[in-house]
Amino acid sequence: MKVKVSKGNVATIETDALIVNLFEGVKKPAGATGSVDRLLDGTISQLIREGEVTGKKNEATLIHTLNKMPASRVMIVGLGQKSKFSPDVLRQVLGTAMRRLRGLKVKRVVSIAHGAGIGEMEPAVSSQAITEGAILGLYKFDKYKTLLKNQASIDELAIVEEDDSKIKLLKAGVNKGQIVAEAANFARDLGNEPANILTPTELADRAKKMAMDVGLEYEVLDRKQMEKLGMGALLAVAAGSNRPPKFIILKHIGDPKNEGNNLALCGKGITFDSGGISIKPAAGMGAMKGDMAGGASVIGAMMAIAQIKPKINVMGLIPATENMSGGSAYHPGDVVQTMLGKTFEIISTDAEGRMVLADALFYAVQHQQKRLVDVATLTGAASIALGNLAAAIMGNDQTLIDQIIDSGETTGERFWQLPMWEEYREEIVSDIADIKNSGTRGAGTIAGGYFIQEFAEGVPWAHLDIAAMARTDQEKGYIVKGHTGFPVRTLIKLAETLAGIK
């Protein structure tokens, strides 16, 4: 879908559908909505009086104009309470509205710059949120549905504004919104791909093509190179699969004269997780094709960072492998030596994500990265603790943790910090090795974080457990069924924040 900005009066533009808005509690529409109401002989005001149009968030009321104005249809979207209005509300509203219009086989949509007037939102913020909401909300993954023909799709969304002073700002917001939303959708595609298609090699190939397209530096390590580096943890996980592991390295050099101004993003890239010998239940195992969602989010974030070009050096690391139970698979009770040299006892082969991240994190440390963030669908315990409304976050540096949480507030991706009291380390103490890869039933998310922390070597580090947020079976706002692309937009915003971009 093409998104553009045009100068004009929305009331006089010919289009399949025009989107205007209303805040909750407003009794008489004003601005563009008021102008449309007058052209429609007070129809919107009447619907407000009758209680059909209330302005509640995500409400979408469609009116056929019957030739009273050039637009064939008008959709009035509810923005909710003005005091709670935010860019994420706008994203949700546009996602909902655009999906409904697609269902009506609408091809061309015109929208006002919602919130840029009475909502007191900056024009660029408004157009970015509109663009993100529309592109994310219209996402679908149907490439393997061979029987679908002539599916409905929206070809164009035009944001129309009369004020000349806002046009340039609106265009900048649209450009940024397209970059960010398309990066999140790229990560969604990776997460939704079946594991027989998206093998570690295919994941590396797609990352390489993306890197070439946007201008990232790219490298991939094969098994022999991993052996030479001593990546024993990653190689142990890979031992049970006949598909070779890959260690994907992406680099954005945004501040070449200041190598220390850097950030490493490490994403778990398990392209299928059977649980290994500690095998998972059969029911629901198919969803484990998406156990590389952390890696996908890093790849997506790097795609956008390369285009936005923040003045910071960002390294993306994705240790990619399957976790299978073949004849050469690692066993519970094994002792593994990591790239750091530290040993750990394997309690569960289904605690493999922290193992591959151990080597990835230490690789980042060896390459003098000053801030470390790892992203992983690590523990089911995170879902038990927080449901599907937030990801767990923990780490050894409160400033970095706060920057991530604040970035998530901006993007609408929520994080909740879990404690890392010293007593929790007892969960990973082993009788025969330096540590073990799994603790008792309690505090499973924190135990996973504590294991990973062992390989940060004191460098400022944050761990994002996105198990509850990586995929969904529901459709709401700009979130659709399947993989969500969480937290691509937060990682992008974090890089911008560290680079001084507001």
Disulfide bonds with the S-S distance in Angstrom:
none
